[in-house]
Amino acid sequence: MPTQIATQTTGSLFIVSGPSGSGKSSLCDALLKKSPNLCLSISCTTRTPRPGEKEGVEYHFLDRSEFEKQVDSNAFLEWANVHGNLYGTRKSDVEAALEKGRDILLEIDWQGAAQVAKVIQDACRIFILPPSIEALKVRLTSRGQDDVLVVERRVAAAESEMTHANEAHYQIVNDDFDQALDELCLVYANAFANNRS
């Protein structure tokens, strides 16, 4: 069980979750550009880098053996097996940013969000939803990154993941990107206004 991380007089934690294809990564990128005190926590993963992804930018790419060693040493604040690959957030990365007074954005799946919420109870949780399963399938297919079977698996997983949306403090439907971004920015501003006042 992860140890408690003290957050008083430090930065705050902002968790964004949602199924693959919901647009959460694009929304998080846009929010980061608008929010100078918000920094992205870089997760670790065992999956293969996608074209254009760089070590330490999108993820810390670890082989499975190294990831499992870090799990055994209790290095992760949260970790999960997602679509056959391991993903996790290192405690040391989060602690370093919080201690500097920075707000941290975690873009993680619902399993990881639930784990973090048990440790950092004042974390703000947001769940990004697609307008429909049909729209999600179109988005995943149009990426051109995955074959048909992978897309079908991700769509099925998304339907399951979406049943956990009500565990978050806020749900945002990403039908119109600009509107969804406005909602996300408003949630961030309101959630941590008191911490920065």
Secondary structure, DSSP 8 states (H G I E B T S, - for coil): -------TTS--EEEEE--TTSSHHHHHHHHHHH-TTEEE---EE-S---TT--BTTTBEE--HHHHHHHHHTT-EEEEEEETTEEEEEEHHHHHHHHHTT-EEEEE--HHHHHHHHHHSTT-EEEEEE-S-HHHHHHHHHHH-SS-HHHHHHHHHHHHHHGGGGGGSSEEEE-SSHHHHHHHHHHHHHHHHHHHH-
